[in-house]
């Protein structure tokens, strides 16, 4: 089976694995106190172009999200997210399990907009309801779209003018930063977000997310929250080593560029074949609308996800490219799609 199901099924980039193997037999301080984690933090800080940030390493996205959100919110406070936000749809109520409600608003091509936040704030008023304190967005979004610099600035300004925090889930931040429509930098992300994550799991690492805290008020005791939530890895050097590999010489960006480039080839092929797309994604995720008969046929040879049914005979599916997606896989998918007559067929 050819994998277009996700961007984390393949083990890790060879450079990442080679570095880990090269450290075999060495001894390190535990719980992230090692020299590798310190070096990784310096490399990330250099990319962010700030030396006033706190950086912590956790093993996965859900763990990072629930730890960050529960550390920011008081008991009666809530986080706002898109109805398609990862914390609302794919984390098994992890945030709610910490005692905090996820308030959802409609998505606009995967994005949260200020007008919907205003409506939610006007509805959630007074001590009889939870108090929205944190805005959650992901970059890229769950629909593969990318917030522009202006959109990020607008969300950030609105949040801070209204006493809210802005958290950016960067599980696919590499893909966003190297997307064809990207007009911002890592420094911009740090400027607009109070906390954000840099995803390694979906961009060539075995596992690992870096949590970057930019606001002084949110830094205190974060390691206590990590430990309490089961995220303080004894062998923290494994995380440090991987983020050194990713940020030492730009590997993080090259891996993400490759996934985006492979997706762009498939996107162009879909457009040539007249296949409608449910999302304006310019990153490594594709969301074509396909006849169910073709979905069944493709599933014999390809792994992918059915996202939503459009009608009884059509579905939105997701194909994901990664740092490991090779040219042969791309060509085979393009060929399989080309066999179907989309202009005169069912779509």
N, C-alpha and C positions, 0 to 999 in steps of 0.2 A: 504493500500500500504506500502511496506517495502522500507525504504529510503536508497538508495545508491547514491543519486543525488549529495550531497555535504557534507561538514563537519561542517555546521553552522546552519542547520535547527532546531536542538533541542535547547531549550532555553539556558540552561547553566548548568555546573556541580553543583551538590547539594551544595558543599562547597562554591562555589562562591555566590549562592543565599542565603545561610544561613548567610553569612557574611553581605550581603546587608540588609537583613531583621533585623539582629541584630543591625544595625545602625539607624533603623527607629526612627524618632523623634529627632535625634541629629542635631545640627546646625554646618555648616562648612563654612570656607571662600570660596569665589567663584573662578571660573576660574583656578583651579589647585593650588591655594595658600594654600590649606588645609593640615592638618597633614597626611592624608592618602596618598596623592600623594607624599609627601616628603618621607614617609616610603617606599612606593613602589619603588621610585627611588633608595633608599639605597639598597633595596633587589636586584634589577636588577644590580646595580653597583657591588655588591658583587659577583654575578654570572659572570659578565663580567670580574671581577678581575681588574677593573680600577676605579680610582676616578677622572679622568680628562675628563670625558665625560659629555655631556648635554643630558638629557632625557626629552621628552615631550610626552604627551598622547593625541591621537586623537581618533575619534570614529570609523573610518573604513579605509580599505585599499586604496580605490580610493582617499579618502580625504588625506590620508598620502602621497600617491604617487604624486599627483598634487601639494601639498604644498611643499614637499621636492624638487621636480624637479624645480619648479618655483622659489624657494628660491636660488637654486644653480646657475641657468643659467642667463646670461645677455640676453638682447633682441634678439641678433643675434645668440645665441647659441642653440644647439640641443642636444637631448639625443639619444643614440644608444641602440637598444634593438633587441632581437630575433624577427623574424617574428611571433612567437607564444607568445611573451612577453605580459604579462597582460595589460600593458599600451598601447600596440598596437592593442589588439584584444577585450578586454572586459571592456573598460572604457569609451566608447562612445566619444572618442576624448577629454577626460578631460584635458590631458596634452596639446594638440594642442589648446584647448580653452584658455589656459594661454598665448598663443603666441609662443609656442616652438614646433618645428617639432620633430617628432619621426622618426629617421632614422632606418630602419630595415635591418637586415642581416639574412641569412639562419640559421636555428637551426640545431644542431647536437644532436639528442635525447633530445631536449629541451634546449640545452646549447649554449652559445655564445663562440666562440673560437677566439684567438688572430689573426689568419690569416685573418679572415673575418673583424675584426676591422681595420686591416691594409689596406685592400682593400677599405673599406668605407672612411677611412681618406685620402687615395690617390685620391679618386674620389671627395670628398667634399673639394676642395681647393679654396682659394681666396675669396675675398669679394663679389663675385656674388652668393655664396652659403652659406647656414648656416654652422656654425662652430661647429663640434662635440666637446662637452666639458665633457659630462657625459656618463658613461657606466652603463646601467641598467641590472641587472640580478635578478632572483628570486631563492630562496633557500627554499624549493624544486622548481624545474622548473615546468612549466605548463604541462610537461609530467611525473611529479612525480619523475624525476631523481634528483640526488644530486651531486653538484660540490664537487670534492675531495679537500683536503687541498692543494695539488700541483696545481690544476686548479685555485683555488682562489688566490694562491700566484702568479701564472703566470699572471693572469688578473690584479691583484693589482700592480705588478711591472711594467707591460706594461703601465698601466694607468698613474702611477706617473712619469715614464720615459718620457712620451709624454704629460705631462701637463694636464692630464684628471683626473676626479674624478670617483670613483667607488661607486655605490649605490646598496645595496642588499635589495630587497623586501623580507622580512621575514614573509609574511602572514602565511606560513606553516613552519616556522623555527623550531618549536618544532618537527615536523615530520622529518625534515632533521637531526636534532641533535640526534634523537633516531632511525634513519634508520639503517638497518643491515650493510650497507656499509659506514657508517659515520666514518671519521678518523680525525675530527676536533672538536674544542670546541667553546663555546660562546666567549671565549677570542680570539680565532683565527679569528672569524668573525669580531670582533672589531679591530683586528690588520690589516686586509686586506681591510675592507670597510671604506670609509670616512663617510658614513651615512648608517645605516641599520635600519630595523624595526623588531619588535618582535610581531608576530600576536597573539592576544587573541581571536578575533572573530571566527577563525577556530579551536580553541583549548580550548574550554570549557568556554569562557567568553560569557556574553550576547552580548557584543560588545567591541571593543577597540584595538588599536595598539599603541605600544610604539616606538617612533622615538628616535634613539640613534645617536648622532652626536659625532664623534671621532676626527674630524679635527678642530682645533681652528679657522681656517679661515672661517668656515661655520657656526659658532655658533651665530654670532651677529644678533640680531633683529629677530630671528626665531619666537618668539611669535607674532611679528607684522604680519608675514606671516600667521601664524595660524589664527589670528583674521580676517585678510583681506579675507581669503578663507573660512570664516564661520565655522572654526573648534575649536574655543575657547569655550568649553562647560562651561556654567555657573555652572552646577552641576558637576564640574570636579571630585569631591570626588567619584562619581560613578565609574570612571575609576581607580582612585587610589585604591579603595577597591578591585576591581577585580584583579588588578595586585599584590596586597598583597596576595590575596588568591592563585594566581597561583604560586608565587615565595617564599612564606613563608616556605614551607617544601617540595618543589620539585613536587608539583601537576602538574605544567606545563609539566614536563617531563613524569610523569606517565600517564597523559591523552594522550599525543602524542604516547607513547609506546603502549598503548592499541589499538589506531587506526591502527598503523603499524602492530601490532600482528594479528589483525583480518584480515587485508588485506593479510598478509602472508599466513594465512590459505586458503583463497580463491585462492590466486596465486598458491599454491601447488596443490589445487584441479584442477585448470585449466590446469596445466602442466600434471597432471595425465590423464586428459581427452584429451590431445593433442590439446588444444586450443592455437593458436598462439597469441602472445602478441606484440603489436605495440611499446611498450616502455619497457626499462630495469628498470622500476621503482622498488625500494625496499622500498618505503614509503607507504603512506596510499591510494594512487591512483593506479588503475588498468586499463589497456587499452587493452582488448582483441579484436580480430578481429572475428566477429560473422556473420553468415548468417542472412540476413534480415528477413527470416522466423522465426528464433529464437528470433531476436530482438523484433519482433511484439508479439511473445508469452510471452516473459519475461516482456514486458511492461504492461501486464495485472495485474501483481502482484508486480512489482518492479519499483521504480523510479530510473532512471539513465539518462545519457546524451549521445546522439549520437554525436561523435566528427567529424567524417569524413567518407565519403564513399570511400571504396577501389576499388570496382567494382560495377556493377549494382546490384549484389546480396550479397554484403558484406559491413560491416561497422565497423569502429573502434568506440567502445563505452567506456565510462568511468564509473567505479564503484568507489565510494569514501567511505572509512570507517572513523569513527570518534571515539572520546572518548565515545560516546553513543551507538556504534554499538554492539549489544548483540550477544551471541552465537547462539540463535535461528535464528536470521536473517541470520547469516553466513551459518548455516546448510541448511536453506531453499534455499538459492541461490545455494549452492553446489549441492543440490538435483535436482534443476531445470536444472542446467547445465549438470548433469550426465545423464539425460533422453535423451540427444541428442547424436547420434553416430558421434563424431567428426573425428574419424579415417577413417571411411568409408563414412561419410556424405558430406556435402557441403563445409566444410572448407578445 
